[in-house]
Amino acid sequence: MHRRPTVLLCLVWIGACSGGTSLWPASATPSSGGDLESRIIEIAEIVKPSVVHIEAIVKINDRRKQVSGSGFVAHPDGMILTNHHVVDNAEKVSVSVPGHKKKYPARVVGGDVQTDVALLQVETDEPLEAASFGSSKGLRVGQWVLAIGNPYGLDGTVSLGIVSAKGRNLDNADLLNDFIQTDAMIDRGSSGGPLVDLDGKIVGINSRAQGRGISFTIPIETAQKVMSQIKAGGIERGFLGITMQPLDRNLANYFELPELTGVIINSIVENSPAQRAGLRTGDILFRFDGKRIEAEEDEDLRILQRRVADLDAGTKVEMEVFRDGEQVPLSAVVGPQPNVDAAEQESDLGFHAQEITAQIVRIHRLDTDQGAFVSFVAAGSPARQAGLRVGDVIERVKETSIADLDDLSLALDAVREEQRILFTTRRAERTLFILLERGTALPQPEPRKKPDLSS
């Protein structure tokens, strides 16, 4: 009983595709036969030569490991799109291209943590076979798609699925994407590979999975925009300067505003566009740039974040807030988004420090954006023995004031030959003086910053 409806459905499908009225749009009519199987084979053969295997050596704190992923040729000159998380912190990247025996060294041209898109460049003696871009805007829930990648190092793996949903907002503060959800399998090593429609066009970059049959893909329009910005010199996004929470029904009822939807402003960045516009903590923002705001859950906040991020710096927007029982109109001039992917400095004294971004200030509840944030302290190192801790903010090295990571780099270079070095640090509300002694000489690496993903 369970199998009969499925068999009937398959018979109806085959009958409809083999004769009479075709279920395929004219542009997608298979050239070899008329069934789904033939189309899958045809599309796989067309697209697989453009899908590459990526291996990267990444350094996390003081350890290195090899990671692998997928990507696809975006231009015959060797431009390759993949996921940011595949090549994040990579010291070495190599790419294997179907039909080419050698592995090509790859350069990370740039990447974007907020969309999980990265652009690589390989140099070859001949043009590579590039994929054809499509559009995700016309995708419909239930539509067939193929995911192609290299799960667990198995090159050229094809999986079939359907579009399960569109416009998914994941509960991840670092991501701005409205993901395509599919049940085509995305396993370890598949990240960065293409999602393909039955026209053989790339409609997205596969990014991550949450259990079997729940996979998420970055819309190809997002990837193309990021690629263009990287090639032009850097990622640019709008910035308002607020943190917020959804106005759920319980809060709306408590405020006696049961029909109101929006977000509650719970903090405002100092000297931000929001502060200059007159926004206040506790305001209920319900209209932005002419559109109502709908936010019932935390993941709904991504919708407003994307709307702000898509605006160019300098754009004037109109807003409306509910404050003290009244609707208050406000206007703001959107600013450029501060860096969200902190550069990192590695020290020969056994610690790493990061630039202090707005996100680090928020997450670690710092009361300053001046100095260098200690992000890692190696066991047994002079820094660990002296009492330096993760979360400390370095304010001075000897007599040199540290305003940012560049200051720290110069100060550490100046004391490379010194045995004892006094650091002035900030820990919570205390100022501490920490004396580092080199002791047994450690390898002295070149000052290293995280790759500049905005260029």
Secondary structure by P-SEA (a helix, b strand, c coil): cccaaaaaaaaaaaaaaacccccccccccccccccaaaaaaaaaaaccccbbbbbbbcccccbbbbbbbbbbbccccbbbbbbccccccccbbbbbcccccbbbbbbcccccccccbbbbbbbbccccbbbbbbbcccccccbbbbbbcccccccbbbbbbccccccccccccccccbbbbbcccccccccccccccccccccccccccccccbbbbccaaaaaaaaaaaaacbbbbbbccbbbbbbcaaaaaaaccccbbbbbbcccccccccccccccccccccccccbbbbbcccccaaaaaaaaaaccccbbbbbccccccbbbbbbbbbccccccbbbbbbbcccbbbbcccaaaaaaaccccccbbbbcccccccccccccccccbbbccccccccccaaaaaaaaaaaccccbbbbbbbcccbbbbbbbbbccccccccccccccccc
